[in-house]
Amino acid sequence: EEVDFGRLMMNIRAEEQKVRIKNESAVAVRWQLLCKDSKAKAQAPSADEPSEEAASPEQAPSPRAGLPEEIGVEPREGQLSAHEEREIRFSFKSGHPAQFKNTLQLEARDAEGLNGWHQAANVSVAAESFAVDAVIEPDPSN
């Protein structure tokens, strides 16, 4: 799946985009979206990006880890009954000029936690925000 917000002027909220996930199995599953690849090109690089650490099968990384604050994903995790579908909503708004490319990995496992997490799919998210700079100068002939 791919979510592309295109190019937007700074401080303008993009129209929400949606992706549907479906549990095609006969048992309930837990799912989560994890940011596996995040690339942001900004004028002023941010030094406070959270880092991802390796996780044991019992404890997966936080679904928010590595995801820029400009990109919203709701919900990021949950449970699906057998054959249930769920909509995931994506939003974007940036207060500075930047380009964003993120790969979110959908992971799933049985609801009882008997088995470990398995990669089910990837969702690519792309967006760009830009500034409009205008200068008003007085007419020197006046």
N, C-alpha and C positions, 0 to 999 in steps of 0.2 A: 504494500500500500504506500501511497505517497500523498503528503499534505504539502501544498506549495501556496504560500500566502502572497508570493510575488513581491513587487516593490511598493512600499508605502512611505509616505512622509512621516517624519518623527512625530510621536505623540498621537498618532491616528490608530485607533483600534481596528484590526482586520476583521472582516466578517468571519464568524465562527465556522469552522469546518468540522465534519463528522466522519468517523470511521466506525464500521460495525464489526463486532467480533461475535463468533458463534461457537458454542461448545457442540461439536458434532459427535461426541461420545455419549454412551449410555449411563455415565456416572458423573456426579458433580465434580467440578474442578475449581481450584483457586488459580487466579491469574494475576500478573503484574507486568507493567511496562517499565523497562529499565533503559536509561540513556547509556548506550554502548559507545557511541562516537559523537563527539561534539566539536564543531569547528565554528568559531566566531571571529570575524575580522572587524575590529572596532578601531576608532581613532585613538581611544585611551584604553589599553588593555586592562582588564580587571584582575587584581591579584588575589581576590577572595573567592575564586572558583572552588567549590568543594571537590575533594579528591575521592576517587573510588578505591576501595580496598577489596581484596579477594574475600569471598564469602564461603562459609562452609555450607554443605547441603541443607542444614537445618535453618541457617540464617542467611537470607539473601540481602544484597545491598539495598539501601533505601531507594524507593522508586524516584525520589527527587534528585538523587546524586548525579551531578554532571549536567543537569538540565538547566539552561539559562532561565533566569527569572522572567525574561520577556516572553517566553513560550509557556502557555498554560495548557495543562492536560487534565481532564476531569471526566471520570475517575481514573486514577492511575493503577488501581488494584481492586480486586473484588473476588466474588465467587459466582459461578454460573452453574445452574442446575443442568441436568441432561437436556441437550438440544436447545438450551436457552440462548437468546441473542441479547447483546447489550451494545449501546451506542457510546462511543468515546468522543468527547468534544475537545477540539483544539482551538486555542486562541493565541493572538500575537499582538503585542504593543511594545514599542521601544522608545525610550526617551533620548536615544543617541543614535547617530548614524552607524550602522553595522550590518554585516551579512551573517546569517546563521544557517548552518547545515548540521542537522542532528539525525542520528539513527537510533530509534527506540526499538528495543527487542521485546517482543511479547513472549513471556515465559508462562508455562502452565504446569500444574501438577494435580494429583488427585486431592480432593478436599480434605481427606483424613491425614494427609501428610506422610503417607506410607512410602512414597517414592520421591525422588529429588525433582528439582525444577528442570524442565526441558524447553528448549527454544521452539516456539510454535510459528513465529513470523517476525518480520521486521517492518517498521513504519519509518519512512524517511520524512523529515520535516525541514522545509526550507523557507527562508524569509529574508527580506532586506528592508532596512529603513534608511531614509536619506534626509538630509537637511536642505532647506531652501534658504540660500543666503542672498539677500537683496540689500543694496546700498543706495540710499537716497542722498544725492549731492546737490547742493544749491547751484543754480544756474549762474555761472561767473559773469554773464553779460548784464545781470541785474544789479 
